[in-house]
Amino acid sequence: MKKRQSLSQIKLSDSQKEKLGGEIKAFYLDVRGEEIGMIEQMQLLELFQEKLAPIVYNKALDDAKKWFSQMMNNLESDYYTLYRDED
């Protein structure tokens, strides 16, 4: 069986980058009372994208696997509740 190729990096669209850059700028202004420039916004976003995104992605996969396993367990018990008495 062929091994799946792993994702090297999570890609964001330009509009997603722009929105997240705005969120970073607003955070700095609201929480720290500081203005942050476009270059700093993009550097922070790239850092988060490189370091944080894979962690969040893997957590989402783990959560999906857990949910799917629970649904499969429910499927088996639900299957047997459909059986009828054979009188």
Salt bridges, closest charged atoms under 4 A:
GLU34 OE2 - ARG32 NH2 3.34
GLU50 OE2 - LYS51 NZ 3.43
ASP63 OD1 - LYS59 NZ 2.68
